[in-house]
Protein backbone atom coordinates (compact mmCIF):
# COMPACT_ATOMS: atom_id res chain seq x y z
CA UNK A 1 0.00 0.00 0.00
CA UNK A 2 1.18 3.51 -0.72
CA UNK A 3 2.28 5.47 2.43
CA UNK A 4 -0.15 8.34 1.71
CA UNK A 5 -3.04 5.93 1.32
CA UNK A 6 -2.11 4.18 4.54
CA UNK A 7 -2.20 7.45 6.48
CA UNK A 8 -5.60 8.34 5.04
CA UNK A 9 -6.96 4.90 5.88
CA UNK A 10 -5.65 5.09 9.45
CA UNK A 11 -7.10 8.59 9.88
CA UNK A 12 -10.48 7.45 8.53
CA UNK A 13 -10.50 4.47 10.89
CA UNK A 14 -9.71 6.70 13.86
CA UNK A 15 -12.18 9.47 12.99
CA UNK A 16 -15.19 7.28 12.09
CA UNK A 17 -15.73 5.96 15.66
CA UNK A 18 -15.41 9.47 17.07
CA UNK A 19 -18.08 10.77 14.69
CA UNK A 20 -20.39 7.86 15.52
CA UNK A 21 -19.92 8.46 19.26
CA UNK A 22 -20.67 12.17 18.88
CA UNK A 23 -23.86 11.38 16.97
CA UNK A 24 -24.99 8.95 19.67
CA UNK A 25 -24.44 11.45 22.50
CA UNK A 26 -25.88 14.47 20.69
CA UNK A 27 -29.24 15.44 22.11
CA UNK A 28 -32.12 14.47 19.87
CA UNK A 29 -33.92 17.37 18.27
CA UNK A 30 -37.55 17.56 19.31
CA UNK A 31 -39.99 16.75 16.54
CA UNK A 32 -41.57 19.85 15.05
CA UNK A 33 -44.92 20.57 16.63
CA UNK A 34 -47.88 20.52 14.34
CA UNK A 35 -50.36 23.31 14.92
CA UNK A 36 -53.41 22.23 16.83
CA UNK A 37 -56.33 21.69 14.53
CA UNK A 38 -58.64 24.70 14.55
CA UNK A 39 -62.17 24.26 15.75
CA UNK A 40 -64.56 24.11 12.87
CA UNK A 41 -66.45 27.24 11.93
CA UNK A 42 -70.19 26.71 11.76
CA UNK A 43 -72.75 28.44 9.57
CA UNK A 44 -75.78 30.23 11.02
CA UNK A 45 -78.14 27.32 10.33
CA UNK A 46 -75.87 24.94 12.28
CA UNK A 47 -75.81 26.77 15.64
CA UNK A 48 -78.45 27.02 18.35
CA UNK A 49 -77.58 30.66 19.13
CA UNK A 50 -76.10 32.87 16.43
CA UNK A 51 -73.43 35.54 16.66
CA UNK A 52 -74.84 38.94 17.70
CA UNK A 53 -73.09 42.31 17.40
CA UNK A 54 -71.96 43.79 20.73
CA UNK A 55 -69.90 46.78 19.75
CA UNK A 56 -68.48 48.50 16.76
CA UNK A 57 -69.07 51.43 14.49
CA UNK A 58 -70.20 51.55 10.92
CA UNK A 59 -67.35 51.95 8.44
CA UNK A 60 -66.10 55.49 7.96
CA UNK A 61 -67.13 56.82 4.58
CA UNK A 62 -63.91 57.27 2.56
CA UNK A 63 -63.42 61.00 1.94
CA UNK A 64 -62.71 60.66 -1.76
CA UNK A 65 -65.80 58.50 -2.20
CA UNK A 66 -67.92 60.99 -0.26
CA UNK A 67 -66.55 63.91 -2.29
CA UNK A 68 -67.49 62.05 -5.47
CA UNK A 69 -70.89 61.26 -3.91
CA UNK A 70 -70.22 57.60 -4.72
CA UNK A 71 -72.52 55.02 -3.20
CA UNK A 72 -72.09 51.31 -2.97
CA UNK A 73 -72.28 48.02 -1.15
CA UNK A 74 -69.64 45.63 0.17
CA UNK A 75 -70.48 42.08 1.22
CA UNK A 76 -67.83 40.39 3.36
CA UNK A 77 -67.39 37.06 5.06
CA UNK A 78 -65.34 36.34 8.18
CA UNK A 79 -65.28 34.01 11.17
CA UNK A 80 -66.17 35.17 14.67
CA UNK A 81 -64.15 33.19 17.22
CA UNK A 82 -65.29 31.79 20.58
CA UNK A 83 -64.36 35.05 22.36
CA UNK A 84 -66.49 37.17 20.01
CA UNK A 85 -63.63 38.66 18.00
CA UNK A 86 -63.49 38.55 14.21
CA UNK A 87 -60.65 36.41 12.83
CA UNK A 88 -59.23 38.84 10.29
CA UNK A 89 -57.17 36.15 8.56
CA UNK A 90 -60.53 34.75 7.39
CA UNK A 91 -61.80 38.12 6.07
CA UNK A 92 -62.97 37.85 2.45
CA UNK A 93 -64.71 40.31 0.18
CA UNK A 94 -67.51 38.44 -1.56
CA UNK A 95 -68.86 41.41 -3.45
CA UNK A 96 -67.94 45.08 -3.79
CA UNK A 97 -69.68 47.55 -6.04
CA UNK A 98 -66.67 49.83 -5.64
CA UNK A 99 -63.28 48.74 -4.27
CA UNK A 100 -62.87 52.20 -2.73
CA UNK A 101 -65.08 51.06 0.17
CA UNK A 102 -63.26 47.82 1.01
CA UNK A 103 -60.53 49.18 3.30
CA UNK A 104 -63.09 51.11 5.37
CA UNK A 105 -65.07 47.89 5.85
CA UNK A 106 -61.94 45.91 6.77
CA UNK A 107 -61.05 48.50 9.44
CA UNK A 108 -64.59 48.51 10.84
CA UNK A 109 -64.82 44.71 11.02
CA UNK A 110 -61.48 44.47 12.85
CA UNK A 111 -62.85 46.75 15.59
CA UNK A 112 -66.18 44.93 15.98
CA UNK A 113 -67.01 42.58 18.84
CA UNK A 114 -69.77 40.00 19.02
CA UNK A 115 -71.44 37.58 21.38
CA UNK A 116 -70.10 34.21 20.27
CA UNK A 117 -72.28 31.58 18.64
CA UNK A 118 -73.41 28.64 20.74
CA UNK A 119 -74.23 25.01 20.19
CA UNK A 120 -76.06 23.89 23.30
CA UNK A 121 -73.91 25.40 26.10
CA UNK A 122 -70.63 25.45 24.16
CA UNK A 123 -69.15 28.50 22.43
CA UNK A 124 -68.24 27.87 18.80
CA UNK A 125 -66.76 29.74 15.84
CA UNK A 126 -69.28 30.98 13.29
CA UNK A 127 -68.98 32.10 9.68
CA UNK A 128 -70.62 35.51 9.24
CA UNK A 129 -71.62 37.20 6.02
CA UNK A 130 -72.19 40.90 6.56
CA UNK A 131 -73.29 43.55 4.06
CA UNK A 132 -72.19 47.18 4.42
CA UNK A 133 -74.04 49.87 2.50
CA UNK A 134 -72.65 53.29 1.69
CA UNK A 135 -75.13 55.95 0.68
CA UNK A 136 -74.92 59.73 0.51
CA UNK A 137 -77.92 61.29 2.24
Secondary structure, 3 states (H helix, E strand, C coil): CCHHHHHHHHHHHHHHHHHHHHHHHCCCCCCCCCCCCCCCEECHHHCCECCEEEECCCCCCCHHHHHCCCCEEEEEEEEECCCCEEEEEEEEEEEECCHHHHHHHHHHHHHCEEECEEECCEEEEEEEEEEEEECCC
